[in-house]
Amino acid sequence: MSPITHFLASWAIAESCGKDRRERVWICLAGLAPDLDGLGIAVDVANDLLGRGVSQWYAVYHHFLFHGLFGALVVVAISRAAGVARWKALLLVFASFHLHLLCDLVGARGPAVYDIWVIYYFGPFTRAVTFYWMHQWPLNGWPNFLITLILLGWTLWRAVSRKMAGPMSAEQAPRRLGRVGRCFNLRPL
């Protein structure tokens, strides 16, 4: 599924179950973290643009390095080190990570029918344990769009029902934007 769908799905878990802001951020980031192994595409594009020849970092390492138990444990450990202390929150970090894997398992097929994405659950150590579903729908298929729209609608409904998305006055804007900055530990220049 798309990173936007992964974000919305992990945010749905975080927003409904996380106790404080730090927990919600880490639960949400855990749902995005498996795709860190897809950053090899930047190396592939850079090599191509610089005339260094074709490299296959994305094709070889995406869904192998971080799409499994190793990646989940690393994310849980990092979130624990970042201050997430409650066991329930750490379990939700683990669950959000695995929700990403489930979404990729059912809805991340390439354009061809045979282009099935597999999950190497014990990667990067072995390719022995792989999960795949032969009926995976395409990445740009209607089920992915429908799931994204449902999650987007749910997110907007939650924002409105919690009176978070109302119009802002000039006095409220710095305070609300300051909350967003504090959530990601941003400081003004």
C-alpha positions in Angstrom: 0.0 0.0 0.0 1.0 3.6 -0.3 2.9 5.4 2.5 -0.1 7.6 2.9 -2.3 4.6 3.6 0.3 3.2 6.0 0.4 6.6 7.8 -3.3 6.8 8.1 -3.7 3.3 9.3 -1.0 3.6 11.9 -2.3 7.0 13.0 -5.8 5.4 13.5 -4.2 2.9 15.9 -2.1 5.6 17.6 -4.9 8.2 18.0 -7.4 5.8 19.4 -5.1 3.9 21.7 -2.1 6.0 22.5 -2.1 7.7 26.0 0.2 10.6 25.3 1.7 12.5 22.4 5.1 10.6 22.5 3.3 7.2 22.4 1.1 8.3 19.5 4.1 9.6 17.5 6.0 6.3 17.9 3.0 4.1 17.2 2.5 6.1 14.0 6.2 6.0 13.0 6.3 2.3 13.5 3.6 1.9 10.8 5.9 3.8 8.4 9.3 2.3 9.5 9.2 -0.9 7.4 9.6 1.2 4.2 13.0 2.5 5.4 14.5 -0.4 3.4 13.0 1.1 0.3 15.3 4.2 0.5 17.7 2.3 -1.7 15.7 3.7 -4.6 17.4 7.1 -3.9 20.8 5.4 -4.5 19.5 3.7 -7.7 18.2 7.1 -9.1 21.4 8.9 -8.1 23.6 6.3 -9.7 21.6 6.5 -12.9 21.6 10.3 -13.0 25.4 10.4 -12.3 26.1 7.8 -15.0 27.5 5.2 -12.6 25.5 2.4 -14.2 22.5 0.5 -13.0 22.2 -0.5 -9.4 19.6 -2.7 -7.8 19.4 -1.5 -4.2 15.7 -1.1 -4.2 14.9 -4.3 -6.0 17.3 -6.4 -3.8 16.7 -4.9 -0.4 13.2 -3.5 -0.3 11.0 -5.9 1.7 14.1 -7.8 2.9 16.1 -5.6 5.3 13.3 -4.1 7.5 10.0 -5.9 6.6 10.1 -8.5 9.3 10.8 -9.4 12.9 14.2 -7.7 13.0 12.8 -4.4 11.9 9.9 -4.6 14.4 12.3 -5.3 17.3 14.6 -2.4 16.2 11.6 0.0 16.1 10.3 -1.2 19.5 13.8 -0.8 21.0 14.2 2.7 19.5 10.8 3.8 20.7 11.6 2.5 24.2 14.9 4.4 24.2 13.0 7.5 23.1 10.8 7.4 26.2 7.9 5.1 25.4 7.6 3.3 28.7 4.2 1.6 28.9 4.0 -2.0 27.8 0.7 -1.4 26.1 2.2 1.4 24.0 5.2 -0.8 23.1 2.9 -3.6 22.0 1.0 -1.1 19.9 4.3 0.0 18.3 4.9 -3.7 17.5 1.3 -4.1 16.2 1.5 -1.0 14.1 4.7 -2.2 12.4 3.0 -5.6 11.7 -0.1 -3.8 10.3 2.2 -2.4 7.7 3.4 -5.9 6.9 -0.2 -7.1 6.6 -1.2 -4.3 4.3 1.8 -5.0 2.1 0.9 -8.7 2.1 -2.6 -8.1 0.7 -2.2 -4.9 -1.4 1.2 -4.2 -2.8 1.4 -6.2 -6.0 3.2 -4.7 -8.9 1.6 -4.0 -12.3 1.9 -7.6 -13.5 -0.1 -10.5 -12.1 3.1 -12.4 -11.3 4.7 -9.4 -9.6 3.8 -10.5 -6.0 5.6 -8.8 -3.1 6.8 -11.3 -0.5 7.6 -10.7 3.2 10.9 -12.2 4.4 10.0 -12.3 8.0 13.4 -13.3 9.3 15.3 -11.0 6.9 18.0 -9.7 6.7 19.3 -12.9 8.2 17.6 -15.5 5.9 15.1 -15.7 3.1 13.9 -19.1 4.4 10.6 -17.9 5.9 8.6 -16.0 3.4 5.0 -15.0 3.4 3.0 -14.1 0.3 -0.5 -14.1 -0.9 -1.2 -15.1 -4.5 -4.4 -12.9 -4.7 -2.6 -9.7 -3.8 -4.3 -6.7 -5.4 -2.2 -4.1 -7.3 -0.7 -1.2 -5.5 -2.9 1.1 -7.6 -6.0 -1.1 -7.3 -9.4 0.1 -6.1 -9.2 -1.7 -2.7 -6.2 0.4 -1.8 -8.0 3.6 -2.8 -11.1 2.6 -0.9 -9.1 1.8 2.3 -7.2 5.1 2.0 -10.5 7.1 1.6 -12.1 5.3 4.6 -9.0 6.0 6.7 -8.9 9.6 5.6 -12.6 10.0 6.4 -12.2 8.4 9.8 -9.2 10.7 10.5 -11.2 13.8 9.5 -14.2 12.7 11.5 -12.0 12.2 14.6 -10.4 15.6 14.2 -13.8 17.3 13.8 -15.4 15.4 16.7 -12.5 16.4 19.0 -12.8 20.0 17.8 -9.3 20.0 16.5 -10.0 21.1 13.0 -12.1 24.2 13.6 -11.2 27.6 12.1 -8.2 29.3 13.7 -8.0 32.9 14.7 -4.8 34.8 14.5 -4.3 34.4 18.2 -4.8 30.6 18.1 -2.5 29.8 15.2 0.8 30.2 17.0 -0.4 28.1 19.9 -1.7 25.3 17.7 1.3 25.3 15.4 3.5 25.4 18.5 1.9 22.1 19.6 2.8 20.5 16.3 6.4 21.7 16.6 6.7 20.4 20.1 5.3 17.0 19.0 8.2 16.7 16.6 10.6 18.5 18.9 11.0 21.4 16.5 12.4 24.7 17.6 12.0 28.1 15.9 15.0 29.5 14.0 
